[in-house]
Amino acid sequence: MKFSDTPKPNPRNPNTTMARKRARKTKEYRNWLDLPKDVTVSILQRLGAIDILESAQKVCMLWRNICKDPSMWRAIDMQNLGDLHDMPYDLEKMCIHAIDRSCGQLRDINIEYFGTDELLIYITQSTSQLRRLRLVCCYYITDKKLSELAAKLPLLEELDMTISSLSEEPLEALGRCCPLLKSLKWNQLWDGCPHIRIEGDEEFDDDGEALAIAKNMPELRHLQLIGNKVTNDGLQAILDGCPHLESLDIRKCFNVTLSGNLGKRCAERIKILRHPSDSTHDYGFMAEISD
């Protein structure tokens, strides 16, 4: 038979149709276990600690072994929706288990809604390499304990304390003990009314935290103070004491008026400036107490 006479595949031939279906199925259902290990690691690292411990590590033996590697736990993200009473597991025990898996390599941890003094003690006892600490809505962490533990965070570069019951006391200790600190988020719920505020009213005016930052954190590059009671005087002190500041977020800081020389100074000095009245739609948390 000549080459030109070779019969073409008949699309109606059952054998040809089945072969095509098998090819499509193979293409659609590739085995995840065939992925290179570094790709699998990269995928799993994008999951939070809860998803890894409750789901991913139970998929197969390969994933379980990867999830036991201490390098997987250099960053621990305990992000959750805050519905602690509806959860079938204990987040603090789970977090401690994750910290244990890091074998002293922990560098970055995010805790939301369940942080306590005891957990913070466990973190600082388990690693001396922490670079980033994020504590969101952790009302059971006290001024005294955070101040005491600041000395165990000498490599800290980023601190995020969003909505807490803390005062300026730990800010002073953190400034003294964490010379590498470059980024600080110290956010609160605004509970004053700017429209009826009386000048000099101590209930609504408070520069204590601003002064603690200004006096103790000269290397700051990024500062977020959403909902803070800082006034123009406190902001002036921050600009004086933090000469390297590049970004400043003072949304919901209604005691600040960015006009005149202060407004001009901020515009000239700060590359990224969020004003008191700017929207908080991208913040992720409630920024003020509703009436």
N, C-alpha and C positions, 0 to 999 in steps of 0.2 A: 504493500500500500504506500502510495506517495504521501509525503508530508502534508501536501495541500489537500489530500483526501481524508486526513484524520478527522473523525467525526467530532463535532463540537458538543460540549456538555448540554444535555437536554434539561432545561430548567424544570420540566415537569417530571423528570426522573426522580423517584422517591429517594434513591441513594444519594443523589446530588443534593436534594433538599435537606436530608438529614445531616449531611456533612457540613452544610452551611449553618445549620442550627447549632451543631456542636461547636463550630468555630466561634459563633456569636456568644454562646454560653461560656466558653473558655475565656473569651475576651471580657465578658461582663463580670464573671465571678473569679477573679484572680485571688489566689491564696495570700492573705496578709502575712502569713509566716514566711513567704518568699521574699519579703522586703528586706533590704540590707538593714543590719542591726542599728546603724546610726540613724537611719530614717525612722525606724520604729521608736527609738529613744526620743527623737525630736518630736514625734507625734504625741507620745505619752507625757512629755514634759509640758505640753500645752494644757493638760488637764489639771484641775485643782486636786489638792490632797484628798478631799472627800471622795471624788470620783475614782481616783486611783485605788484607794483602800477598799471602797465599797463595791467597785465594779471591775475596773480595768485589770487588776492583778488576778482576778478570778477567771479571766477569759481562757488562758492556756498557760502551760508551764513556762514557755519562753517569756511571755509577758510578766509572769510572776517573778522570774529570776531577774529580769530587767528592773522591775519595781523594787527589788530588794537591794539594788546597788546604791551605796551611800551617795554617789554623785547625783542620783535622781532627787535627792532631798536637800541639796544645797539651797534651794528655794522652796519654801512651803507656803502654799496659798490656801488658807482656810476660809475662803469666801463663802458666804451663805446668806440667806434671806432674812435671818433673824427670828425665824419661827422655831425657837429652841424647844418649846413644849411639844411640838408636833413631830420632832425628829426621832427616829427609832434608834439613835445612837448618842453617845456622850461625846460632844465635840472636844472637851478638854482632854479626855483620855485618848481620843483619836490623835489629837495634836501632839501629845506626849509620845505616843507610838511613832509618829512621823519624825519627831525630833530625835528619838533613839535611833531610827534608821539612818539618820545623817551621819552618825558616828563622829561627831565633832566638826563636820564640814559645813554646818548651817551658816549661810551668809545673808539670807533674805527671808523674812517671815511676815505674813499678813494674817492678823487675827481680827475677827469681827464678832462683836456682841457677847463674847463669853470670856474675855481676858480677865485674869485675876492677878493679885500680887504673887500668889503661889506659882502660877504658870510663868510669870515673868522671871521669878527666881530660877525656875527649872531651865528656862532658855539660857540665861546668863551662866548657869553652871555647866551647861552642855556644850557651849561654844565660846570661843574668844575671837571668832572671825566675823561677827555680825556687822554687815555694812548697811543693811536697810531694815527698819523696823516700822511696821504699820499697825496701829492699834485703833480700831474703829468702834465707837460706842462701847468702850470697855470701862464701865463705871466702877468696877471693883478694883481698879488699879489706883493706888493712893499716891499723894504727893510724897509722903515719907519714903515709901518703898522705891519709887522711881528715882528719887534723889539718891538713895543709898546705892542703887544698882548702876547708876550712871558711870561709876568708876570701872565697871566691868564691860563697858562698851567703847573702848578706846579707838576702834576702827570705824565707828558709825559715821556714815556719810549722808544718810537720808532718814528723817524721822517724820512720821505722819501720825499725829494725835488728833483725830477727827471726832468731835462731840464727846467730851469727857467731863469729869468733875474736878480737873486739876487746876492749880493756880500757878503763879510765877516761880514758886520754890524749885520745882524740878528743872525749870528752864535755866536757872543759874547754875545748878549742878551739871547739867548736860553741856552747857557752854564751857565750863571749866574742864570737864573730863573727856569731851569729844572734840578735839581740835580739828578733825577732818570733816566735821559736819558742814555740808554745803547746801542741803535742802531741808527746809522745815515747814511742815503744815501743822498749824495749831488752831484748828477751827472749832467754833462753838455755835450754839443756837442764839441768834439775836433775840433778846427778850425785852428790849426797850423800844419806845416809840419815838422816832426822831421828830415827829411833828409837835410833841408836847414836852420834849426834853428841856429842862432848865439848865442853863450854863452853870457848871460847877457842881451839879447834883452828883454826889458820889455814887448813887445807885446806878447811874447810867454812864458815868465817866470813870475809866480805869486804865491808867497807863502802866500799871505794874508789870504786865507781861511784856509790853513793848520795851520798857526800860531794861528788863532782864535780858532780852534779846540783844538790844543795842550795846549793853555793857559786856556781854559774854560770848557773842557769836560774830566776830569780825570777818570770818571767812565765808559767810552765807552768800550764796548766789541766787537762791530761789526761796521766796517766803510767801506763804499763804495764810491769811488771818481772817477767813470768812466768819462774819458774825461777831468779831471782836469789839470791845468797847474802847479801843484806842482812840485818842484824840489827835489833833494836829500836832500838839507838843510831843506826843509819843512817836508819831510818824517822823517828825523832825529828828528825834533822837536816833531812830533806826537808820535813817539816811546818813547821819553822822557816824554812827558806830559800825555800819556794814558797808564799807566803801566799794565792795565788789558786787553788790546786789544787781542782778540782771532782770529778774522778774518779780513782780509784787502783785498779789491778789488781795484786795481789801473790799471785796463785795460784802454788802450788808454791814459795813463798818460806818454807820450813819453819824458817828461823832466826828468824822473826818470831812473837811470841806476842801476839795482840791481846786483852790482858786488862788489868785495872787502869786506870790513868790513860791509857796509850797507846790502849787500845781505846776508852775514852770520848772521847778527843780526836779520834780518827778518825771515830767515829760522829757527833760534833757538827760537824766541819769538812767532811767529805767527803760529797758528795751521792750518788755512786755508788761503792761499795766492794766489791771482790771479795776474799774472804778466802783465805789460803793453802790451805785444804782444799776450796775451792769446785771444782766440776766444770770441766774444760777441754774439754767435748764440743763447744763452739762455737768453739774456738780455731783449729782447722784444721791444727795441726801437733802432732807429738809433743812432750810437755812435760817428759818426764824419761827418763833412760837406764834401760833395763830391766836387771834383774839377769841 
